[in-house]
Amino acid sequence: MNPLNLITDAYDRQARLYPSLLLVAPVVVTGIAMFSSMLTGLQSLGASFMGFGGAFLLTQLARDAGKQGEKALFEMWGGLPSVAIFRHRDTRLDAITKARYHKKLATLVKEAKAPTVEQEKADPVSADLVYSAWSNYLRVNTRDTKKFNLLFHENVSYGYRRNVWGLRFIGIGVSLFSSITCGIRLYFVHQSSGSLDETLVGGVAFATVLLLLWVFRFTSSWVRMTADAYAERLAESAEILVVKTTTAKDAGKK
């Protein structure tokens, strides 16, 4: 991956770089809080850039952690959301809208005939093969980020949350370590001077807030919200796509 993409490419920047920054932020803040008295303003700024620069090295870690955890998420959710949304038994779409999508997708992917309610109930695995083919077709044919701008943004949001969730246990450990380190330093400074160092107090508060977010907010259900939103936008895109037809002229070229 080109490091420049982390700045110029919207997906790489938001889905890979930002989770990494979230991970290293408490370490940088803790370092500055503990040694701020020894650093000039310019040096503190330089330390921030150096610390956050390390996040570039963590972008692959963020991506790998997210991808590795994805299988567990799908098992937890009962399958890939962009596949499961086409199931008759899935309740995210009303029956009329789902029937319309099934009809359109059966024309877009002629090799994948829409299963009936009874067929899906009798053989859910075979039905999922059809829904998977539909989902794959839609993903391949909706790569135009301008035409499918909303879908692209939902995909970025999902990638960001999935990667943050993948780093969750590391993030908890880093934030906890930073909070304790800053807290211990604050205690000894207070014991020796009788006053509270505002920079250290801010460091403890920042690390603690991040710790609470890692524990209580960055959960699988938080990822699920964006996965469902992406699946819904992907299903909607079926109505925009045009059925490809083979003309007599095209047939003659084969």
C-alpha positions, 0 to 999 in steps of 0.5 A: 500500500502506498503511504500517500494513499492514507492522505489522498484516498478517502477509504484508506484515510478514514477506515485504516488511518483513523483507527490507528490514530485512535489507538496511539492517541493516548500514548502520545497525550500521556508522553506529552503530559508527563514530559511537558515541563521538559519540552518547549511548545515546538518540541511538544508539537514535534512529539505529537507528529512523531507519535501520530506518524507511528500510526502509519505503521499501524494501518496494516495492523488495523486492517488485518485485525479488522479482517481477521475479526470479520469472520467472528462477526459474521458468525455472530450475526448469522451470516454476511449482512449483504447476503442475509438481507436477501433472505425471506426470513430476514426482517430488515426489508419488508416483503414487497420491497424484497420481492421487487429486489429479487425480481430485478436481481434474477434478471441481472444475474440470470444464472441465479434464479430467485428461491421461493420461501419454501425453497429457502426453508428446505435448503437455506445453503443453496438459497444463500449461494444465490444471495451471495452471487447477487451480493457479489454482482452488486459489489462489482458493479457499484464501484463508481464512487460518484454514482454510488456515493452513499454506498461508498460512504457506508462502506467507509463507515463499516470499514472504520468501525470494523477496524476499530473493533478489531483493535479493541483489546489492544486499545483497551490495554493501551488506554488503561496503561496510559491512564494508570501511568498518567495517574501515578505521575499525577499522584507523585507530582501532587505529593511533592508540590501539593498542587495538581498538574493540569496537563497530567489531569488532562492526560488522565481524563483523555485516556480514561474517556478513550478507555470507556469508549473502547469498553462500552462503545466500540462493540460488535453491535456498533459495527453491526449498525454500519454493516446493516446500513451498507447492506441496505444501500447495496440492495437498493443499488439493484434498482439503479443497475441496467440489465445487460442485453446481448444484441444480434451484432454482439452475438455475431462477434462471439 
